Amino acid sequence: MIDESKFKWYSLKTVSGQEKKLKNYIESELERENLSHFVNQILIPLEKVVQLRRGKKVTVEKNFFPGYIFVEAYIQDEKEGRLVINAYGKEVITTIVAITGVAKFLANNDEPKPLRDSEVNRFLGKVDELNDAPENVEVPFMVGESVKVIDGPFNGFIGAIEGINEERKKLKVIVKIFGRKTPLELNYIQVEKE
């Protein structure tokens, strides 16, 4: 059994958008090579975001640090006041970096550099905060964009977004009614992109 204090957090640079798949590959490769006991955890900080798609709210998970995976591993020992890669660490590093899509460990002089305790605490605190946080609604619209009203008395009208109120999740849309520009205040789900 390895002493828990020997495990340090490291950051892996990966192909953005492939983090979940790469996490699974890393876990299976470490298991296959019988190295999984040198890695405590592999973490991808995710946040839940509510998006509006075709007028419906959809909750999706977004990577909080796109292109990065965090690994808690025992790959270095302290010798003479500095960290040195141990024999098992070389195997772990080689196995992980050999996976297509993993670019590298964030390093100092080609040796993986562990994250500072303050970074880890902030990072782990952020993960807990993201899990406990209320869902954010991503604003799928921009000022000046053309939209079609799909709900309410002005259903079918086309207009341009003049303002966005993110707090209230409302849009100010200008439509032409009987040849006159008329402002409407609509919810995000009452319009769709033209």
N, C-alpha and C positions, 0 to 999 in steps of 0.2 A: 504494500500500500504506500502510495506516494504522499508525503506531507503536503497538506493543502497550501501552505505558505510558498511552496515551490512553483505553483501555478501562477502565471502572469497573463494579462490580456494583451493580445496583438491584433493589429489591424491588417486585413488582407485587401488589396486592390483587386477588383474583379470587373468583369464585363457588366455594365449597368443593365438592369432588367433581367438578369440571369441569376440573381442572388439565391433565390429559393432552390432552384435546380442545382446550383453549385454546392450549396450547403448539403443537400442530399448526396451528391457525388462524393464530397469530402468525407462525410460520415461513413459511406459504404466503402470507400477506398481505405480509410483508416482501419475499419473493421476487417477488411480483407487482408491487410498487411499486419494485422494483430498489433496495431499501434493506438487503438482507441482509448486505452487507459492512460495515455499521455495527454489526452485532450479532454478537459472537464466539460466544456460547453462550446457550442457554436451559436452565435446570436446574430439575428438580423432585426434591428429595431424597426418596428412597423407602427404606423399610425392609421387609425380608421378615419376615413373621409367620406362624407356624403356627397355624391355627385348627382346631378339631374340628367337623366337620359330619357329622351322621348317623353318628357313630362312626368317621369316617375323618379322618386328618390331611390338611389342605389348606394349601398354602403360598400366601399372598396378599401382594401388595405394598400397603403403606399409605403415604400421604403423611406425611412427618415434620413438615411445616409446612402443615397443611390451609388452603386459601384463599390460598396464596402461590406465586408463581412467581418465580424469580430470573433476571435478565437481565444479561449482561455486554455493555455497549454503549458506543459512542463517541457521546455526545450533548451533552457539555459540554466547554468549554475554560476554562482558568484565565486570567482577566484581572484585573489589579490585585489579586491575592491572593484572588479569589473565583471560584467556578465560575459560568459563564454558558452558557446553552443556545446551541449553534451552529445554523446554518441547517439542517443535515441532522438534527440532534437534534430540532428541532421537527417535522420530517416523520415521524421514527421514533416520537416520542411520540404524535403525532396518529393515526398508523396503528395503533399498538398499543391506545391507549385507545378507539378507535372500535369495537373488536371487542366484540360483545355478550358479557358475562360478565366482562370486565376492568373493574374498578371504577376503579383509579387506580394511579399510581406512588406509593410512599410519598414524601412531599414535605416541603419546608420552604419556606414562602411560595409555594406552588403550583409550585415547581420541583422536579423529581425530586432526591432527596437520595441520593448514593452511600453505600453501606455502608462503614463504617470497615474498615481493613485487618484489625484484630483480629477483627471480626465475620466477615469473609470467610474468614480462616484457620480460625476455629473452625467456620464453616459448611462449608467445603470439607473440613476434617478430619473433620467429622461425617459427611459424605457418604461419604468413604473408609472410615470406621469402620463405617458401616452396611452397606456392600458386603462388608466382611471379617467382620462379626460373625456369630456363630452365630445360627440362627433362634430367635426368641422364640416361646413358645407363649402365646397369648392365653387367659386363663381365661374360658371362656364360661358359668361358673356363679356363683351367689351363695349365701351362707349363708342357709338358710331356704327355699330354692327346692325345689320338688317335682320329683323325677326318677324315671325308670323304669329299672331294671336291664335291660340288653339282652345281657349276656354273663356267662358263668360259672354256678355252681350256683344262684345266686339270680335267674336270668333270669325276668323277668316281675313281680318284686316292685317295689312303689312305696314310696318313702321320701322323707325330707327331708334336705337337706344340713346337717350340723352343723359341719363344718369343711373348710377347703381348705388343702392343703399344696402351694404353687406350686412349690417346689424339686423335690419328688418327683413332681409332677403326679398327686396322689392326692386323693380326696375321702373324708371320713368321712360316711357315709350311715346314717341310722337307719331301719330297716325293722321291720315287725311280723311276727314269726314265731311262730305258735301263740299269738297274743294278747300276746306280750311284745316290748318294744322291744329290738332287737338292733343294735349298731353294726357296720357293714361298712366296710372300707377298699377302695376301688375306684379304678381308673385312670379318667381323664377319658373314655376311649373305651369304657368299660364301661357308661356311662349315657347317657341322652338326656333332654332336658327333657320334662316331663309336659304 
